[in-house]
Amino acid sequence: MTSPLSHLDDKGAAHMVDVSDKATTARTAIAAGKVVMKAETLALIIDGRVPKGDVIATARLAGIMAAKKTSDLIPLCHPLPISKAAIDISPDPTLPGLEITAIVRCTGNTGVEMEALTAVSVACLTVYDMVKAAEKDVRIEAIRLLEKDGGKSGRWLADK
């Protein structure tokens, strides 16, 4: 049985892909997501009036920590020597809510897409956790990979 999915062996069982023969190159991935909420909740965040503390700073740190721990959370991910994990969180009154972007880099033999996606996901979840007392109907939306670079497949950009 041959599968186009690299995480399945010839019998269809899940396994960790052997990347030992892949070239070591600079790898970058950018992911993004949105946390949509009421304008009043966004104002609490911007004004620093959320009782749990600084939502943006806490979510930024949570995202960085998540990028570094991705292989502990996703069963078939390789542990990677992350050289950069940066989280940008921008208020967007037109949502209303926060737009979250993660950039993750390493030099290795496999990509950092999962690390960037995990960073965004955990940053979004942290925002939700910190504001859920003020608003239960906060929505996490549009988490996706925007860009990846490095390795055999080179650069990839998401459709707009």
Buried (B, 14 or more C-beta within 10 A) or exposed (E): EEEEEEEBEEEEEEEEBEBEEBEEBEBBBBBBBBBBBBEEBBBBBBEEEBEEEEBBEBBBBBBBBBBBBBBEEEEEBBEBEBBEBBBBBEBEEEBBBBBBBBBBBBEBBBBBBBBBBBBBBBBBBBBBBBBEEBBEEBEBEBBEBBBBBBBEEEEBEEEE
